[in-house]
Amino acid sequence: MNFTDDFRNEKFVKSLLAEIHAISSQAIRIMEVCGGHTMAIRKFGIHTMLPSHIELLSGPGCPVCVTDQRYIDLAIAYAKRKDVILLTYGDLLRVPGSFSSLDDEKANGSDVRIIYSTIQALDIAQQNPEKKIVFAAIGFETTVPGTAIAILKAREERLANFFVISAHKTMPPPMSALIEEGIPIHGYIGPGHVSAVAGSKIFSSLAVKYNIPIVISGFEPVDLLQSIMFLTEMIHEGKSGDNNWNIVFYCQ
């Protein structure tokens, strides 16, 4: 049996949908924070299966999507230098700056390379001592540890030609900003991969401060539907004021 079978099981999905329809009695707005959740919700049509008064909002999405042009312009400026090899993950390559992109600069002759790990970045630094290796680091809490390890390793190995320009971001601040801006959100679906790295406690203060339930979810239909069921139940029963109910770490 494929390990995803249970998480896409039709019987489980129908059971969870029935439960959601049974307990849902008022209009609520739930925001999925992660772009991966948005993709899964649309891919499996989850938004079309829910009661019409449960609205799913797409949140801050991925760290690449919310990267500002100034950062891209800075990376491009480094890439244009003849003494620089600019490294980044592939998803940043086509993000537009004010006038160009790293992909355009690569086509124009700049030494822009896609890497798949920070260890690969260090290898490139070792192999090109005459060049400045600039790593355009991007990601939420999931990729920060890899960048930190690379910096420590570079210091340990005395790689004076390894540099990092950080565009790392953390999840709680934009979640907080959305509420502060007055956007009506009754509950959050939190990102499972971020929580696996940073822990669920990074969301605790947010849940307590705004008295809002947050359920941390995986990315398959059963994950998401059970998370929506938990949130619907908490919102309707008013249990979000108790911190034991504020955060539910959901996993199977």
Secondary structure, 3 states (H helix, E strand, C coil): CCCCCHHHCHHHHHHHHHHHHHHCCCCEEEEECCHHHHHHHHHCCHHHHCCCCEEEEECCCCCCCCCCHHHHHHHHHHHCCCCEEEEECHHHCCCCCCCCCHHHHHHCCCCEEECCCHHHHHHHHHHCCCCEEEEEEEECCCCHHHHHHHHHHHHHCCCCCEEEEEEECCCHHHHHHHHHCCCCCCEEEEEHHHHHHHCHHHHHHHHHHHCCCEEEECCCHHHHHHHHHHHHHHHHHCHHHCHHHHEEECCC
